């Protein structure tokens, strides 16, 4: 039968100095309990709980209770895991840096921050949603330990690593610098799909050759090839040493050299006119000079003028001869 003890005032139990008070309700398997119906205040330096399961109903556990200073006077406050012969693991607040930390070791030794935090998701404050990583020093963000991370980047919002960027430049059908509808596109005939990419995305071609194409406002402006350059319909070609050529890219188009104001077209050496077999067509309001097999005039230099007349310019000797005859 249970015993009941009631006093009319405070009740004190005192042992000898260093004594022990034990409330013995039997071994844990017996289901015995010690019930405290009001607040329990422990004034000693250490509270040790040897129970295998600790259940706490309070939804917030307060550490560093009773602090009277501005901040944590002892600098650190947190939770520590006893790891036996190894340094303890800690999750703690560092008041000097205003940071939460994960580390092994203790304030009495040197903290080692080479620890791992495993979680599924990190979110930021809605009022300041930027996420700052590292923030100082020479550190990098790494995905070391993953299996071919670059191959897992499939969504537009996935964050790439360096290898993904390197592979994208190397392995993609083409490489380009683009700003809206102005772009520079590099195509290589050795890369599968590269030449077709230019056709599919711009409507232009590089004629089955490797090229660097420049488009301005979606209009092909310039193409660089291994042996020539096309600029605004003109082809600059190094056919062989000593004989570079400028050619109109479109059939039957003319090259128009236009000076500004009273400027002239000057040559510092000779002008070579290759012989042609067929006289050029009549062009109104102009005179066309050309070369073909020399005739009676002995020069091989012909003209077709605005009157649609064509004839050979006569040489000095022939002119003297004709003046004496006629």
Rosetta blueprint (number, residue, H / E / L):
1 X L
2 X L
3 X L
4 X L
5 X L
6 X L
7 X L
8 X L
9 X L
10 X L
11 X L
12 X L
13 X L
14 X L
15 X L
16 X L
17 X L
18 X L
19 X L
20 X L
21 X L
22 X L
23 X L
24 X L
25 X L
26 X L
27 X L
28 X H
29 X H
30 X H
31 X L
32 X L
33 X L
34 X L
35 X L
36 X L
37 X L
38 X L
39 X L
40 X L
41 X L
42 X L
43 X L
44 X L
45 X L
46 X L
47 X L
48 X L
49 X L
50 X L
51 X L
52 X L
53 X L
54 X L
55 X L
56 X L
57 X L
58 X L
59 X L
60 X L
61 X L
62 X L
63 X L
64 X L
65 X L
66 X L
67 X L
68 X L
69 X L
70 X L
71 X L
72 X L
73 X L
74 X L
75 X L
76 X E
77 X E
78 X E
79 X E
80 X E
81 X E
82 X E
83 X E
84 X L
85 X L
86 X E
87 X E
88 X E
89 X E
90 X E
91 X E
92 X E
93 X E
94 X E
95 X L
96 X L
97 X L
98 X L
99 X E
100 X E
101 X E
102 X E
103 X E
104 X E
105 X L
106 X L
107 X L
108 X L
109 X L
110 X L
111 X L
112 X E
113 X L
114 X L
115 X L
116 X L
117 X L
118 X L
119 X L
120 X L
121 X L
122 X L
123 X L
124 X L
125 X E
126 X L
127 X L
128 X E
129 X L
130 X L
131 X L
132 X L
133 X L
134 X L
135 X L
136 X L
137 X L
138 X L
139 X L
140 X L
141 X L
142 X L
143 X L
144 X L
145 X L
146 X L
147 X L
148 X L
149 X H
150 X H
151 X H
152 X H
153 X L
154 X L
155 X L
156 X L
157 X L
158 X L
159 X L
160 X L
161 X L
162 X H
163 X H
164 X H
165 X H
166 X H
167 X H
168 X H
169 X H
170 X H
171 X H
172 X L
173 X L
174 X E
175 X E
176 X E
177 X E
178 X E
179 X E
180 X L
181 X L
182 X E
183 X E
184 X E
185 X E
186 X E
187 X E
188 X L
189 X L
190 X L
191 X L
192 X L
193 X L
194 X H
195 X H
196 X H
197 X H
198 X H
199 X H
200 X H
201 X H
202 X H
203 X L
204 X L
205 X L
206 X L
207 X L
208 X L
209 X L
210 X L
211 X E
212 X E
213 X E
214 X E
215 X E
216 X E
217 X L
218 X L
219 X E
220 X E
221 X E
222 X E
223 X E
224 X E
225 X L
226 X L
227 X L
228 X E
229 X E
230 X E
231 X E
232 X L
233 X L
234 X E
235 X E
236 X E
237 X E
238 X E
239 X L
240 X L
241 X L
242 X L
243 X L
244 X E
245 X E
246 X E
247 X E
248 X E
249 X L
250 X L
251 X L
252 X L
253 X L
254 X L
255 X L
256 X L
257 X L
258 X L
259 X L
260 X L
261 X L
262 X L
263 X L
264 X L
265 X L
266 X L
267 X L
268 X L
269 X L
270 X L
271 X L
272 X L
273 X L
274 X L
275 X E
276 X L
277 X L
278 X L
279 X L
280 X L
281 X L
282 X L
283 X L
284 X L
285 X L
286 X L
287 X L
288 X E
289 X E
290 X E
291 X E
292 X L
293 X L
294 X L
295 X L
296 X L
297 X L
298 X L
299 X L
300 X L
301 X E
302 X E
303 X E
304 X E
305 X L
306 X L
307 X L
308 X L
309 X L
310 X E
311 X E
312 X E
313 X L
314 X L
315 X L
316 X H
317 X H
318 X H
319 X H
320 X H
321 X H
322 X H
323 X H
324 X H
325 X H
326 X L
